[in-house]
């Protein structure tokens, strides 16, 4: 669902209806700042704020409302805070090592869906979306999600995706997974750089991620590569077999928006032909 000015009241009412029907203990929303004011008036709190998230201009808010007592208690706040401080101490060192010799990094196609699903199945005990299902991955590819993978011969050893919102001009860098034996070789950083370039070509202006707050490696990757921390989503996601808090990181992409502008210019020129 996308929240737009004018339909927010209906959307909020639908959320509360779902809470009653299904017993949800937390409702989260990601919306433009102008829309977020109505959420705050209905008891939602701002957990993260991202400058210029929408079209490189309007701020984005990550909002939450807790419906079950205790869900909002962040019992890992101290440990997750230490992970964040460690990552921020390494911020801005944009060193992206070369891909290890013999590896191939490329965009994934629908034919790769089974290999991607197998990697995710082996990596995560649980995940917020059915990424272990090839059919889900193929649907995502058709719906503006770009997957990329690192291959060692015929074996997929690491993968990630960029879930693009072309209308909003932003993309979530997500679904990072690396086989345990291949970790520590900067594969995630290489995948991130590849996806950023592809997103920029498609007119995306802002990249962001929602990373596990407890993950030292992933938070360091984003901090080192120029991403800034926007906030923490408390007890937000069932991943790797438990409910975890998530850190939001973002980075403006250089050159983002050009592809969209070029396309609009071509359409405008074409409209004058008859």
Buried (B, 14 or more C-beta within 10 A) or exposed (E): EEBEEEEBEEBBEEBBEEBEEEEBBBBBBBBBBBBBEBBEEBEBBBBBBBBBBBBBEBBBBBBBBBBEEEBBEEEBEEEBEEBBEEBBEEBEEEEEEEBBEEBEBEEBEEEBBBBBBEBBBEBBEEBEEBBBBBEBBBBBBEEBBBBBBBBBEEEBBBBBBBBBBBEBBBBBBBBBBBBEEBEEBBBBBBBBBBBBEBBBEBBBBBBBBBBBBBBEBBBBBBBBBBBBBBBBBBBBBEBBEEBBBBBBBBBBBEEBBEBBEEEEEEEEEEEEEE
